[in-house]
Amino acid sequence: MYHVVGGGIAGLAAAYSLQQRGHEVEILEGSGDLGGLAASYETAGDPIEKFYHHLSKSEQTIVGLADELGAGNRIEWRLGKNAYFVDGTAYPMDTPWEILAYPHMSLYDIFRLGMLTMEVDVRGGIPKFDTYEDMTDFEDVPIKQFLLEHTSRGVYDNFFEPLLDAKFGDRKEDVSAAWLLGRIKFRGERDLLRGEMLGYPEGGFDALLSPLVDAVGRDTVRTNTRVTDLGIEDGEVTTITAGSDGETTTEETDGVVVATMPNVLEELTGYACEIDFQGAVCAVVTMNEPLTDTYWLNVADDVPFGALIEHTNFVPPERYGGDHLLYVASYVQSDEEWLATADDDEIEDEWLDAIEGMYPEFGRENVEQFRLAKAPRAAPIYERGYLDMVVPYDLQEDVADGLYYAGMASEAQYPERSLDGGIVAGFEAAKLIDRKAD
């Protein structure tokens, strides 16, 4: 029997892959819910994720798994309209003519930004098409230095810096240029005349998660079960100890996949991951009318959040009983920040006040429900030298034989975290286990 610690997407993928390879598996999940950051709320119609999700065209592993589970036809590819809110105005940023009309950058700035997004290096006046092929070449280059050298001061000051402030806060100077290049590649599938096509399953991501749980077997999963210890003898993992409802049991194990944040790995084994993580605070606001006509609105103004993501400008409100659903999202870099210490009511008042300031026609009477989710470790900070800090899939040399890692600090979640990366990590761990078993 193999054991998987964590019932998020990576843990479920690891268990599924192990079963497909003929191994017996049990998943131990500390909370009462499966899916991790892909867990959902109920609505008047389809479920909605607590933290916003969509798919990019580059995410092929999750699409392949959905096909395998008979849910591939549920994935719909839709246009995700983007805009940039600056000085009280939302500027659409999807089509070439919309970007050209953006008043806060010169034509030269827009040209340099466009060349970078198409991965063309125009420094020196001669276009080069291979400069950005290997993003790890820029792993140790500060993102600000990179942008000033490869675009322009106007692009950095008026486009990227506000986004970096919202994403990484006071850690933005630590971020690697490789992260930015990876994000460009990750989100690079665009319709030049309309904008970016994004994927979302009919019925929400629960429409993919539920078939995966069913395939694994619900009797394979033990929720509200927290792993407290791993027994290691002669350099090999031999037992796993877990507690549920006040009772603790110790079982023999053939191997353990830790598919959680690396702090759990450290608590269980002493293996310390050097990657820093940031938290996320995300609200789903249920409204009786739309706020904007945009799906993803990056906000560069002085407000207490970084983005407004109006989900029902992407997926029709009819899927949610006619309600309009808005995500309000912000990252947290420190436990001492206001967002990390404020209670839910304080955050609700602050955020809705800020939305009213941005959109004076918006009123609290339009809000029917405000649900807040907090994740203390939602995403890595992709600082310089990140690849040297990732946790290996196989921890035989670092900790013990029979110990594997498939959590957020794995290489599959570089250069950007995603549900696809979680599935890849789970598959990679299962593949290594199967090789050793042979």
C-alpha positions, 0 to 999 in steps of 0.5 A, a space after each residue: 500500500 502506498 500513501 498520498 499525503 494531501 487530497 489536492 489535485 496533485 495528490 489525486 493525480 498521483 493516486 490515480 496514476 499509481 492505480 493505473 499502474 497497478 498499485 494500491 493507494 490510500 489518500 490522507 487529507 487533513 481537511 474535510 474537502 478535496 481539491 485544495 485550491 480548486 475546491 468550490 462554493 455552491 451557487 444558485 447553479 453550477 459550483 464556483 471555485 473559491 479561488 479563480 481558475 481557468 486553463 491556458 492553451 498550453 495546459 495539455 496534461 489536464 486536458 488529456 486527463 479530462 479526456 481520459 476520464 470522459 470529461 474532456 468535452 466539458 472544457 469550453 474555450 472562451 474569450 477572456 477579455 482583459 483590461 487595465 484600470 488606471 487613474 479611474 479608467 478601465 482600458 481594454 488590452 486585448 486587440 492590437 488597436 486597443 493596446 495602441 490606444 492605451 494612453 500611458 505608453 508611447 508607440 515605441 513602448 507599445 512596440 517594445 512590449 509587443 515584441 517581447 510578448 511575441 518573444 522577439 528580441 529587437 535590441 541592436 535593431 536586428 530581430 532575434 528569434 532565439 534569445 528567449 527560447 531557454 528561459 533558464 538563461 535568465 534565471 539569475 537576472 532581476 526582472 526590473 533589469 531585464 525589462 529595462 534592457 529588453 523593453 523600455 522605461 515606459 513599459 516598466 513604469 507604466 505597465 509592468 511595475 504596477 502588476 509586479 506590485 500587485 503580484 509580489 509586493 515588496 518582494 518584486 525586486 527578488 523576482 527572476 526574469 525567467 518567471 516573466 518569460 515563462 508566463 509569456 510562454 504559458 499564456 502565449 496562445 492568443 487570437 491576434 484579432 480578439 485576444 486570449 482564449 481560455 478554457 473553463 469546464 461546463 459545471 466548473 472545475 468540479 466537473 473535472 475533479 469529481 470524475 477524478 475522485 470517482 476514478 480514484 475511488 471515494 473509499 480510497 480517500 480519508 478526509 479529516 485525517 492528518 498525518 503526524 509522523 513518518 517512520 524511517 528505518 535504515 534509510 527507508 520509509 516504513 510506516 505512516 502515522 495519522 490522526 482522525 477524530 482523536 484516534 491515532 493509527 500507525 500503518 506500514 507503507 510501501 512508500 509515501 507521496 507528500 502532495 502538499 505545501 513544503 512546510 508539511 514535508 518539513 514537519 514530517 521529515 525535517 527537509 527544509 525547502 528554501 522557497 518562500 511562499 505568498 498567501 492569497 485572499 480571495 472573495 467571491 462576490 455574488 451580485 444582482 447585476 454586472 459591475 464591468 464588461 471585462 473578465 480580468 481587470 488588473 488594477 494599478 490604482 491605489 486600492 487594497 486588491 490587485 485584480 477584479 475578475 468578473 467570472 460571469 463576463 467569461 462564463 454566462 450568468 445563466 450558469 449560476 441562476 442569473 447571478 453575477 459573480 466577481 472575484 476580488 483578489 490580493 496576495 499577501 507577502 507577510 503575516 504582519 500585513 493588514 490583510 493577514 490580520 484583518 477579520 472577514 468583515 473588515 476586509 469586506 468593508 474595505 474592499 467594497 468601499 474601494 470598488 465603490 470608489 472605482 465605480 461610483 454607480 456600484 452600490 452595496 444593495 447590488 451585493 447579495 453575498 460576500 464569501 472570503 477564502 484565505 490561503 496562507 501559502 497560495 503561490 511561490 515567490 519566483 525569485 532568482 535561483 528558484 530552480 536550485 530550490 525546488 524539491 525533488 520528486 524522489 527524496 531518497 538521497 535527501 531524506 529516505 527511500 520511498 519518500 516522494 514529493 508532488 507539491 507546489 514546490 516541485 519543478 512542475 510548478 515552474 515557472 508558474 503554478 497551475 492545476 496542470 502543474 499539479 497533475 504533472 507533479 503527481 504523475 511524475 511521482 507515480 512514474 518514479 514509484 512504478 520504476 522502482 517497483 519494477 
